[in-house]
Amino acid sequence: MNALVDAGHVGREVDGIADVLSLTERGRAAVETQYEWMCERMNGE
């Protein structure tokens, strides 16, 4: 998980003894790009 935080894809906040993780805009863009790439491969484009 640290690699995703370090890359800016995931945000981390401490809430008591737990970490609260959230997807950043950079992370969301990376997920969308990966999804589009996978769809292209599955559809034979």
C-alpha distance matrix in Angstrom:
0.0 3.8 5.4 5.3 6.5 8.7 10.0 11.0 9.9 8.3 10.2 9.7 13.0 14.3 16.9 18.8 16.8 14.0 11.1 11.9 9.4 11.4 11.7 13.6 16.7 15.3 12.6 15.5 17.7 15.4 15.3 19.1 19.8 18.2 20.1 23.3 23.0 22.6 25.5 27.7 27.2 28.0 31.0 32.3 32.4
3.8 0.0 3.8 5.4 5.0 6.0 8.4 9.8 10.1 8.8 10.0 9.4 12.6 13.9 17.1 18.9 17.0 14.8 11.7 13.0 10.9 12.8 13.1 14.0 17.1 15.4 13.5 16.9 18.6 16.5 17.3 20.9 21.2 20.0 22.4 25.3 24.8 24.9 27.9 29.7 29.4 30.5 33.4 34.5 34.4
5.4 3.8 0.0 3.8 5.4 5.0 6.0 8.6 8.8 9.0 11.2 11.8 15.3 17.2 20.3 22.4 20.7 18.3 15.1 15.7 12.9 14.0 13.2 13.7 16.2 13.7 12.0 15.6 16.7 14.1 15.3 18.8 18.6 17.4 20.2 22.8 22.0 22.4 25.5 27.0 26.6 28.1 30.9 31.7 31.4
5.3 5.4 3.8 0.0 3.8 5.5 5.1 6.3 5.3 5.6 8.5 9.9 13.7 16.1 19.0 21.6 20.3 17.4 13.9 13.6 10.4 10.7 9.5 10.1 12.6 10.5 8.4 11.9 13.3 11.1 12.1 15.6 15.9 14.9 17.4 20.0 19.8 20.2 23.1 24.8 24.8 26.1 28.7 29.9 29.5
6.5 5.0 5.4 3.8 0.0 3.8 5.4 5.1 5.9 4.7 5.9 7.0 10.7 13.2 16.4 19.0 18.1 15.5 11.8 11.7 9.0 9.6 9.4 9.4 12.4 10.8 9.5 13.0 14.7 13.3 14.5 17.8 18.4 18.0 20.2 22.8 22.9 23.5 26.2 27.9 28.2 29.4 32.0 33.2 32.6
8.7 6.0 5.0 5.5 3.8 0.0 3.8 5.4 7.7 8.1 9.0 10.1 13.4 15.8 19.3 21.6 20.7 18.5 14.9 15.3 12.7 13.2 12.6 11.8 14.1 11.8 11.4 15.1 16.0 14.3 16.3 19.4 19.2 19.0 21.8 24.0 23.6 24.7 27.5 28.8 29.0 30.7 33.2 34.0 33.2
10.0 8.4 6.0 5.1 5.4 3.8 0.0 3.8 5.6 7.8 9.8 12.1 15.6 18.4 21.6 24.3 23.5 20.9 17.2 16.9 13.7 13.3 11.6 10.4 11.9 9.0 8.8 12.5 12.8 10.9 13.3 16.2 15.7 15.7 18.7 20.6 20.2 21.5 24.3 25.4 25.7 27.6 29.9 30.7 29.7
11.0 9.8 8.6 6.3 5.1 5.4 3.8 0.0 3.8 5.6 7.0 10.0 13.3 16.5 19.5 22.6 22.3 19.6 15.8 14.8 11.7 10.6 8.9 7.0 8.8 6.6 6.9 10.5 11.2 10.5 12.7 15.2 15.5 16.1 18.5 20.4 20.7 22.1 24.5 25.8 26.6 28.3 30.3 31.5 30.3
9.9 10.1 8.8 5.3 5.9 7.7 5.6 3.8 0.0 3.8 6.9 10.1 13.6 16.9 19.4 22.6 22.1 19.0 15.3 13.8 10.2 8.6 6.2 5.4 7.4 5.4 3.7 7.4 8.8 7.8 9.3 12.2 12.9 13.1 15.2 17.5 18.0 19.0 21.3 23.0 23.7 25.1 27.2 28.6 27.7
8.3 8.8 9.0 5.6 4.7 8.1 7.8 5.6 3.8 0.0 3.8 6.6 10.1 13.3 15.7 18.9 18.5 15.3 11.6 10.0 6.5 5.5 4.6 5.4 8.8 8.3 6.2 9.1 11.6 10.9 11.4 14.4 15.8 15.7 17.3 20.0 20.8 21.3 23.4 25.5 26.2 27.1 29.4 31.1 30.4
10.2 10.0 11.2 8.5 5.9 9.0 9.8 7.0 6.9 3.8 0.0 3.8 6.8 10.3 12.8 16.2 16.3 13.5 9.8 8.1 5.6 5.1 6.2 6.1 9.8 10.2 9.2 11.5 14.1 14.2 14.7 17.4 19.0 19.3 20.7 23.2 24.3 24.9 26.8 29.0 29.8 30.7 32.8 34.6 33.9
9.7 9.4 11.8 9.9 7.0 10.1 12.1 10.0 10.1 6.6 3.8 0.0 3.8 6.8 9.6 12.7 12.6 10.0 6.3 5.6 4.7 6.6 9.1 9.8 13.6 14.0 12.7 14.9 17.7 17.5 17.7 20.7 22.3 22.2 23.5 26.3 27.3 27.5 29.6 31.9 32.5 33.2 35.6 37.4 36.9
13.0 12.6 15.3 13.7 10.7 13.4 15.6 13.3 13.6 10.1 6.8 3.8 0.0 3.8 6.4 9.6 10.5 8.5 5.6 5.1 6.6 8.5 11.7 12.3 15.9 16.9 15.9 17.8 20.7 20.9 21.0 23.7 25.6 25.6 26.7 29.5 30.7 30.9 32.7 35.2 35.9 36.4 38.7 40.7 40.2
14.3 13.9 17.2 16.1 13.2 15.8 18.4 16.5 16.9 13.3 10.3 6.8 3.8 0.0 3.8 6.1 7.0 5.9 4.6 6.0 8.8 11.6 15.0 16.0 19.6 20.5 19.3 21.2 24.2 24.1 24.0 26.9 28.9 28.6 29.6 32.6 33.7 33.6 35.6 38.1 38.7 39.0 41.4 43.5 43.2
16.9 17.1 20.3 19.0 16.4 19.3 21.6 19.5 19.4 15.7 12.8 9.6 6.4 3.8 0.0 3.8 6.0 5.3 5.9 6.5 10.2 12.7 16.4 17.9 21.4 22.8 21.3 22.7 26.0 26.2 25.7 28.3 30.7 30.4 31.0 34.1 35.4 35.1 36.8 39.6 40.2 40.2 42.6 44.9 44.7
18.8 18.9 22.4 21.6 19.0 21.6 24.3 22.6 22.6 18.9 16.2 12.7 9.6 6.1 3.8 0.0 3.8 5.6 7.9 9.7 13.3 16.2 19.9 21.5 25.0 26.2 24.7 26.2 29.6 29.5 28.9 31.7 34.0 33.5 34.1 37.3 38.5 38.0 39.9 42.7 43.1 43.1 45.6 47.9 47.8
16.8 17.0 20.7 20.3 18.1 20.7 23.5 22.3 22.1 18.5 16.3 12.6 10.5 7.0 6.0 3.8 0.0 3.8 6.9 9.8 13.1 16.5 20.0 21.9 25.6 26.4 24.5 26.3 29.5 29.0 28.4 31.5 33.5 32.6 33.4 36.7 37.6 36.9 39.0 41.8 41.9 41.9 44.6 46.7 46.9
14.0 14.8 18.3 17.4 15.5 18.5 20.9 19.6 19.0 15.3 13.5 10.0 8.5 5.9 5.3 5.6 3.8 0.0 3.8 6.4 9.6 13.1 16.5 18.7 22.4 23.3 21.1 22.8 26.1 25.6 24.7 27.8 30.0 29.0 29.7 33.1 34.0 33.3 35.3 38.2 38.3 38.2 40.9 43.0 43.2
11.1 11.7 15.1 13.9 11.8 14.9 17.2 15.8 15.3 11.6 9.8 6.3 5.6 4.6 5.9 7.9 6.9 3.8 0.0 3.8 6.3 9.9 13.2 15.2 18.9 19.6 17.5 19.4 22.6 22.1 21.5 24.6 26.6 25.9 26.7 30.0 30.9 30.4 32.5 35.2 35.5 35.6 38.2 40.3 40.3
11.9 13.0 15.7 13.6 11.7 15.3 16.9 14.8 13.8 10.0 8.1 5.6 5.1 6.0 6.5 9.7 9.8 6.4 3.8 0.0 3.8 6.8 10.4 12.6 16.2 17.4 15.4 16.7 20.2 20.1 19.3 22.1 24.4 24.0 24.5 27.6 28.9 28.6 30.3 33.1 33.7 33.7 36.1 38.4 38.2
9.4 10.9 12.9 10.4 9.0 12.7 13.7 11.7 10.2 6.5 5.6 4.7 6.6 8.8 10.2 13.3 13.1 9.6 6.3 3.8 0.0 3.8 7.0 9.4 13.1 14.0 11.7 13.2 16.6 16.3 15.6 18.5 20.7 20.2 20.9 24.0 25.2 25.0 26.8 29.5 30.1 30.3 32.7 34.8 34.6
11.4 12.8 14.0 10.7 9.6 13.2 13.3 10.6 8.6 5.5 5.1 6.6 8.5 11.6 12.7 16.2 16.5 13.1 9.9 6.8 3.8 0.0 3.8 6.3 9.7 11.2 9.2 10.0 13.5 13.9 13.2 15.6 18.1 18.1 18.6 21.5 23.0 23.1 24.6 27.2 28.2 28.5 30.5 32.8 32.3
11.7 13.1 13.2 9.5 9.4 12.6 11.6 8.9 6.2 4.6 6.2 9.1 11.7 15.0 16.4 19.9 20.0 16.5 13.2 10.4 7.0 3.8 0.0 3.8 6.7 8.0 5.6 6.3 9.8 10.2 9.7 12.0 14.4 14.7 15.3 17.9 19.5 19.9 21.4 23.8 25.0 25.5 27.4 29.5 28.8
13.6 14.0 13.7 10.1 9.4 11.8 10.4 7.0 5.4 5.4 6.1 9.8 12.3 16.0 17.9 21.5 21.9 18.7 15.2 12.6 9.4 6.3 3.8 0.0 3.8 5.3 5.0 6.1 8.6 9.7 10.5 12.3 14.1 15.3 16.4 18.3 19.9 21.0 22.4 24.4 25.8 26.8 28.4 30.3 29.2
16.7 17.1 16.2 12.6 12.4 14.1 11.9 8.8 7.4 8.8 9.8 13.6 15.9 19.6 21.4 25.0 25.6 22.4 18.9 16.2 13.1 9.7 6.7 3.8 0.0 3.8 5.3 5.0 6.1 8.6 9.8 10.5 12.2 14.2 15.2 16.5 18.3 19.9 21.0 22.6 24.5 25.6 26.8 28.7 27.1
15.3 15.4 13.7 10.5 10.8 11.8 9.0 6.6 5.4 8.3 10.2 14.0 16.9 20.5 22.8 26.2 26.4 23.3 19.6 17.4 14.0 11.2 8.0 5.3 3.8 0.0 3.8 5.5 5.2 6.3 8.8 10.0 10.6 12.4 14.3 15.5 16.6 18.5 20.1 21.3 22.9 24.5 25.9 27.3 25.8
12.6 13.5 12.0 8.4 9.5 11.4 8.8 6.9 3.7 6.2 9.2 12.7 15.9 19.3 21.3 24.7 24.5 21.1 17.5 15.4 11.7 9.2 5.6 5.0 5.3 3.8 0.0 3.8 5.4 5.0 6.2 8.6 9.8 10.6 12.2 14.3 15.3 16.5 18.3 20.1 21.3 22.5 24.3 25.9 24.8
15.5 16.9 15.6 11.9 13.0 15.1 12.5 10.5 7.4 9.1 11.5 14.9 17.8 21.2 22.7 26.2 26.3 22.8 19.4 16.7 13.2 10.0 6.3 6.1 5.0 5.5 3.8 0.0 3.8 5.4 5.1 6.2 8.6 9.9 10.5 12.3 14.3 15.3 16.4 18.4 20.1 21.0 22.4 24.4 23.2
17.7 18.6 16.7 13.3 14.7 16.0 12.8 11.2 8.8 11.6 14.1 17.7 20.7 24.2 26.0 29.6 29.5 26.1 22.6 20.2 16.6 13.5 9.8 8.6 6.1 5.2 5.4 3.8 0.0 3.8 5.5 5.1 6.1 8.6 9.8 10.6 12.3 14.2 15.3 16.6 18.6 20.0 21.1 22.7 21.1
15.4 16.5 14.1 11.1 13.3 14.3 10.9 10.5 7.8 10.9 14.2 17.5 20.9 24.1 26.2 29.5 29.0 25.6 22.1 20.1 16.3 13.9 10.2 9.7 8.6 6.3 5.0 5.4 3.8 0.0 3.8 5.5 5.1 6.2 8.5 10.0 10.6 12.3 14.2 15.5 16.7 18.4 20.0 21.3 20.1
15.3 17.3 15.3 12.1 14.5 16.3 13.3 12.7 9.3 11.4 14.7 17.7 21.0 24.0 25.7 28.9 28.4 24.7 21.5 19.3 15.6 13.2 9.7 10.5 9.8 8.8 6.2 5.1 5.5 3.8 0.0 3.8 5.5 5.1 6.1 8.6 9.9 10.5 12.2 14.3 15.4 16.3 18.2 20.0 19.2
19.1 20.9 18.8 15.6 17.8 19.4 16.2 15.2 12.2 14.4 17.4 20.7 23.7 26.9 28.3 31.7 31.5 27.8 24.6 22.1 18.5 15.6 12.0 12.3 10.5 10.0 8.6 6.2 5.1 5.5 3.8 0.0 3.8 5.5 5.0 6.2 8.6 9.8 10.5 12.3 14.3 15.3 16.4 18.4 17.1
19.8 21.2 18.6 15.9 18.4 19.2 15.7 15.5 12.9 15.8 19.0 22.3 25.6 28.9 30.7 34.0 33.5 30.0 26.6 24.4 20.7 18.1 14.4 14.1 12.2 10.6 9.8 8.6 6.1 5.1 5.5 3.8 0.0 3.8 5.4 5.2 6.2 8.7 10.0 10.7 12.6 14.4 15.5 16.8 15.2
18.2 20.0 17.4 14.9 18.0 19.0 15.7 16.1 13.1 15.7 19.3 22.2 25.6 28.6 30.4 33.5 32.6 29.0 25.9 24.0 20.2 18.1 14.7 15.3 14.2 12.4 10.6 9.9 8.6 6.2 5.1 5.5 3.8 0.0 3.8 5.5 5.1 6.2 8.6 9.9 10.7 12.3 14.3 15.5 14.7
20.1 22.4 20.2 17.4 20.2 21.8 18.7 18.5 15.2 17.3 20.7 23.5 26.7 29.6 31.0 34.1 33.4 29.7 26.7 24.5 20.9 18.6 15.3 16.4 15.2 14.3 12.2 10.5 9.8 8.5 6.1 5.0 5.4 3.8 0.0 3.8 5.4 5.1 6.1 8.6 10.0 10.5 12.2 14.2 13.7
23.3 25.3 22.8 20.0 22.8 24.0 20.6 20.4 17.5 20.0 23.2 26.3 29.5 32.6 34.1 37.3 36.7 33.1 30.0 27.6 24.0 21.5 17.9 18.3 16.5 15.5 14.3 12.3 10.6 10.0 8.6 6.2 5.2 5.5 3.8 0.0 3.8 5.5 5.1 6.2 8.7 9.9 10.5 12.3 11.0
23.0 24.8 22.0 19.8 22.9 23.6 20.2 20.7 18.0 20.8 24.3 27.3 30.7 33.7 35.4 38.5 37.6 34.0 30.9 28.9 25.2 23.0 19.5 19.9 18.3 16.6 15.3 14.3 12.3 10.6 9.9 8.6 6.2 5.1 5.4 3.8 0.0 3.8 5.5 5.2 6.4 8.8 10.1 10.8 9.7
22.6 24.9 22.4 20.2 23.5 24.7 21.5 22.1 19.0 21.3 24.9 27.5 30.9 33.6 35.1 38.0 36.9 33.3 30.4 28.6 25.0 23.1 19.9 21.0 19.9 18.5 16.5 15.3 14.2 12.3 10.5 9.8 8.7 6.2 5.1 5.5 3.8 0.0 3.8 5.4 5.2 6.2 8.6 9.9 10.2
25.5 27.9 25.5 23.1 26.2 27.5 24.3 24.5 21.3 23.4 26.8 29.6 32.7 35.6 36.8 39.9 39.0 35.3 32.5 30.3 26.8 24.6 21.4 22.4 21.0 20.1 18.3 16.4 15.3 14.2 12.2 10.5 10.0 8.6 6.1 5.1 5.5 3.8 0.0 3.8 5.4 5.1 6.0 8.5 8.6
27.7 29.7 27.0 24.8 27.9 28.8 25.4 25.8 23.0 25.5 29.0 31.9 35.2 38.1 39.6 42.7 41.8 38.2 35.2 33.1 29.5 27.2 23.8 24.4 22.6 21.3 20.1 18.4 16.6 15.5 14.3 12.3 10.7 9.9 8.6 6.2 5.2 5.4 3.8 0.0 3.8 5.6 5.3 6.1 5.1
27.2 29.4 26.6 24.8 28.2 29.0 25.7 26.6 23.7 26.2 29.8 32.5 35.9 38.7 40.2 43.1 41.9 38.3 35.5 33.7 30.1 28.2 25.0 25.8 24.5 22.9 21.3 20.1 18.6 16.7 15.4 14.3 12.6 10.7 10.0 8.7 6.4 5.2 5.4 3.8 0.0 3.8 5.5 5.2 6.1
28.0 30.5 28.1 26.1 29.4 30.7 27.6 28.3 25.1 27.1 30.7 33.2 36.4 39.0 40.2 43.1 41.9 38.2 35.6 33.7 30.3 28.5 25.5 26.8 25.6 24.5 22.5 21.0 20.0 18.4 16.3 15.3 14.4 12.3 10.5 9.9 8.8 6.2 5.1 5.6 3.8 0.0 3.8 5.5 7.8
31.0 33.4 30.9 28.7 32.0 33.2 29.9 30.3 27.2 29.4 32.8 35.6 38.7 41.4 42.6 45.6 44.6 40.9 38.2 36.1 32.7 30.5 27.4 28.4 26.8 25.9 24.3 22.4 21.1 20.0 18.2 16.4 15.5 14.3 12.2 10.5 10.1 8.6 6.0 5.3 5.5 3.8 0.0 3.8 5.6
32.3 34.5 31.7 29.9 33.2 34.0 30.7 31.5 28.6 31.1 34.6 37.4 40.7 43.5 44.9 47.9 46.7 43.0 40.3 38.4 34.8 32.8 29.5 30.3 28.7 27.3 25.9 24.4 22.7 21.3 20.0 18.4 16.8 15.5 14.2 12.3 10.8 9.9 8.5 6.1 5.2 5.5 3.8 0.0 3.8
32.4 34.4 31.4 29.5 32.6 33.2 29.7 30.3 27.7 30.4 33.9 36.9 40.2 43.2 44.7 47.8 46.9 43.2 40.3 38.2 34.6 32.3 28.8 29.2 27.1 25.8 24.8 23.2 21.1 20.1 19.2 17.1 15.2 14.7 13.7 11.0 9.7 10.2 8.6 5.1 6.1 7.8 5.6 3.8 0.0
